[in-house]
Amino acid sequence: MAAAAQDDPAFVSGAAGSVIRGNHGEERALAMLGRWEDYAARSQPFDVVPEFMRLTLNIAAQVLFTTNLENETESIRRTLDIGRDYSVQRAWSIFPPPLALPTRRNREYRGALAHIHGIIDRIIAERRRAPTRIADLLTMLMEARDENGAPMSDKQLRDEVITLLTAGHETTTLALAWTCFLIGTRPEVMERMAAEAAFMNGRTPAYEDLMKLRYSRMVVEETMRLYPPVWTLARTAVNNDKIGGFSIPAGSEILIFPYITQRHPKWWKDANVFQPERFAPENSAARPRYAYLPFGAGPRTCVGQNFAMTEILAVLALILQRFRFRLAVDPATIQPEPSVTLQPRPGVVVRLEKVRD
């Protein structure tokens, strides 16, 4: 039922086009860059991950749900960190304790869950009291009906909103952070991206401007090849099948690892080397479709792919029109942590330099 709303191509296309320009994202992006002006003036190193998380969370909340979460950003970040760590711990535990047991981790997780539920319940309650109809994804979810004409339960609606809000910002945050990690050690790549964006003369990109950022798109695609935010995918076999000579019974859960596939030497020459040019059309034409799948593939391809790429390219263009940066730590100390998503640990700490006017 929810899929009918969240998979609507017209809505997704429209949302992608309003990620930055107008009230949805421009104000938030410029607020972030204002903080960065201060970091640059003081030559203060800082971690870009929480900065991008704050930005993308607010953009997702505004574009998808017409909701301002600025005052909740830090508490939501802590809540999601707790939930992510809890999920990983349970996945690797041989005998995970029932959630009802009052262990320290269980109590912490229940508290985090209650906190995020409270925020989402407030958003839904405020929407129900709104005097006029607001045309966004939350309204589409509230108006959706199943084959019997019944709306979603409050719990299902809340779960859909949490899923979309989480998926709508975390992977974008990580793609931006890993891109900064890679270009932070490659000034020639950074300069080429900045030169490509120079035609905007410092203004906020319009949606049509992003089509001209061909090299920047290749940089982002290469970043997600090396460090896919969604590093593993799960799929269920519908029918009996065979893969590599192994029998796969119907109903089996199959794990697919983009992190491995996208570094496989059979399809990628110098697979561990950062080479954005490998995504030029002439270099991609002969590559198998499923050798590259940072957004998944097939009928379950991420519906937010266009939304995410729009946001990533726009934010990078805004940054590079104003700043240059370099890593403030040894790159070897930043390692991918395969949590629920692929996290850069301990963070991506950079030092900014303001571009002269």
Beta strands, then each sheet from edge to edge (+ up, - down):
strand 1: 46-47
strand 2: 233-236
strand 3: 241-243
strand 4: 246-248
strand 5: 253-256
strand 6: 323-327
strand 7: 335-338
strand 8: 342-345
strand 9: 349-354
sheet 1: 1+ 9- 6+
sheet 2: 2+ 5-
sheet 3: 3+ 4-
sheet 4: 7+ 8-
end
